Amino acid sequence: MNNPQTATSSRAKAIFLDRDGVLNKEIGEYVWRLEDFEILEGVPDSLARLKAAGYHLIVVTNQAGIAKGLYTAAEVKACYAKLQAACNDVLDALYFAPGHPSVSESLLRKPDSLMVEKGLARFHLDPAQCWIIGDRLRDLEAGARAGVRGILVGDTTTHSNLVQANDLVEATDFILRNS
């Protein structure tokens, strides 16, 4: 699932990435079938640019459809493998929250921050050198709880005090200009 890179890497920064709506097309329902998993334009190039700038790339995604019995963890991992293949294996880790509030409580599920905290600990990251990119406020809230700055993508509503971008390409440009 991961690159051969180890947790002892000396790099201290990362980009935490929500999945649906940031890396792949949001279709208004759960995305688990490989044929429905459409990687957004510009994602492979953006991830390559971030990796070249020294960032770990960590996917953090809520996957409530598992708790609802719609799909399995193996199907989530298959979509991740498709993403990895399309992006030249630049992603360092995948964390997903399989729970749903109607079924059980979970600190993994965003807006809680356990997925982000796991990545921070595993890769010995400095939260002040990290970003989280998500298409929902709960993504940024998860990052903020762990001390990670956020960029909201795809939301056309203006939110004061938030960095916003149209997509991952624009968010990447912002990060690389401001790092």
C-alpha positions in Angstrom: 0.0 0.0 0.0 2.8 2.4 0.7 6.0 3.5 -1.1 9.2 1.9 0.2 9.8 5.2 2.1 9.9 4.6 5.8 8.6 6.5 8.8 12.2 7.5 9.6 12.5 9.8 6.7 14.0 13.1 7.6 11.3 15.1 5.8 9.1 17.0 8.2 6.2 18.1 6.0 3.2 16.6 4.4 0.1 17.3 2.4 -3.0 15.5 3.8 -5.5 14.9 1.0 -9.2 14.2 1.2 -10.2 11.8 -1.6 -13.6 12.4 -3.1 -13.9 15.9 -4.6 -10.1 16.5 -4.3 -8.4 13.6 -6.0 -11.3 11.9 -7.8 -14.6 13.1 -9.1 -17.4 13.5 -6.6 -20.4 11.8 -8.1 -23.0 12.6 -5.3 -22.9 9.1 -3.9 -20.4 6.7 -2.6 -17.5 6.0 -5.0 -16.1 2.5 -4.7 -16.4 0.9 -8.1 -13.2 1.2 -10.1 -15.2 2.2 -13.2 -16.7 5.1 -11.2 -13.4 6.2 -9.7 -12.4 9.0 -12.1 -9.2 10.9 -11.2 -9.6 14.6 -11.6 -7.6 16.5 -14.2 -4.3 17.8 -13.0 -4.1 15.5 -10.0 -1.1 13.4 -11.1 0.9 16.5 -12.0 0.0 18.3 -8.8 1.0 15.4 -6.7 4.3 15.0 -8.5 5.0 18.7 -8.0 4.3 18.5 -4.2 6.4 15.3 -3.9 9.3 17.0 -5.7 9.0 19.9 -3.2 9.6 17.4 -0.4 6.1 16.7 0.9 4.8 13.4 2.1 1.4 12.8 0.5 -1.2 11.2 2.7 -4.8 10.4 1.8 -7.3 10.8 4.7 -10.8 9.8 3.8 -14.1 9.0 5.5 -15.6 5.8 4.0 -18.9 5.4 5.8 -20.2 3.1 3.0 -18.2 0.3 4.7 -20.2 0.6 7.9 -23.4 0.8 5.8 -22.5 -2.4 4.1 -22.3 -0.9 0.6 -18.7 -1.8 -0.1 -15.6 -3.2 1.6 -12.2 -2.0 2.7 -10.7 -4.0 -0.1 -12.7 -1.9 -2.6 -11.4 1.3 -1.0 -7.9 -0.1 -1.3 -8.5 -1.0 -5.0 -9.4 2.6 -5.7 -6.3 3.8 -3.9 -4.2 1.3 -6.0 -5.8 2.8 -9.2 -4.9 6.3 -8.0 -1.3 5.2 -7.1 -0.9 3.7 -10.6 -2.1 6.9 -12.3 0.2 9.0 -10.1 3.4 7.1 -10.4 3.2 5.7 -6.9 3.8 9.1 -5.2 1.4 8.6 -2.3 3.0 7.6 1.0 -0.1 6.4 2.9 -3.8 5.9 3.0 -5.9 6.3 6.1 -9.6 5.7 5.9 -12.4 5.8 8.5 -14.8 3.0 7.9 -17.4 4.0 10.4 -20.6 6.0 10.3 -22.1 8.0 13.2 -25.4 6.1 12.8 -23.5 2.8 13.5 -20.7 3.7 15.8 -18.5 6.5 17.1 -15.0 6.9 15.8 -12.2 9.3 16.3 -10.9 8.4 12.9 -13.8 10.0 11.1 -13.4 13.6 10.1 -13.9 16.2 11.6 -12.0 14.3 14.3 -8.3 14.3 13.7 -7.0 10.8 14.4 -6.2 10.0 10.8 -4.1 13.2 10.6 -2.5 12.5 14.0 -1.5 9.0 12.8 0.2 10.4 9.8 2.0 13.1 11.9 3.3 10.4 14.2 4.2 7.8 11.6 6.2 10.2 9.4 7.5 12.4 12.3 5.9 15.5 10.8 5.9 19.0 12.0 2.2 20.1 11.9 3.2 23.7 11.2 4.9 22.5 7.9 1.8 20.5 6.8 -1.4 21.3 4.9 -4.7 19.5 4.6 -6.7 19.9 1.3 -10.4 19.0 1.4 -13.6 19.9 -0.2 -15.6 20.1 3.0 -15.2 22.2 6.2 -14.9 19.0 8.2 -11.7 18.1 6.4 -10.2 21.4 7.4 -11.5 21.0 11.0 -9.7 17.7 11.3 -6.5 19.4 10.2 -7.0 22.3 12.5 -7.5 20.0 15.5 -4.0 18.6 14.8 -2.4 22.0 14.1 -2.4 21.6 10.3 -3.3 24.5 8.0 -6.1 23.8 5.5 -7.2 24.7 2.0 -10.8 24.3 1.0 -11.3 23.3 -2.7 -14.3 23.3 -4.9 -16.6 25.2 -2.5 -17.9 28.3 -4.3 -19.1 29.9 -1.0 -16.7 32.4 0.4 -15.5 31.5 3.9 -13.7 34.3 5.7 -10.3 33.3 7.2 -10.0 30.3 5.0 -7.7 29.7 2.1 -9.8 28.5 -0.8 -8.9 27.2 -4.3 -10.9 25.9 -7.2 -9.1 22.5 -7.3 -5.9 20.6 -6.3 -4.0 22.3 -9.1 -4.7 25.8 -7.7 -4.1 24.6 -4.1 -0.7 23.2 -5.2 0.2 26.5 -6.7 -0.7 28.3 -3.5 1.3 25.9 -1.3 4.4 26.0 -3.5 4.3 29.8 -3.7 3.9 30.1 0.1 6.3 27.4 1.4 
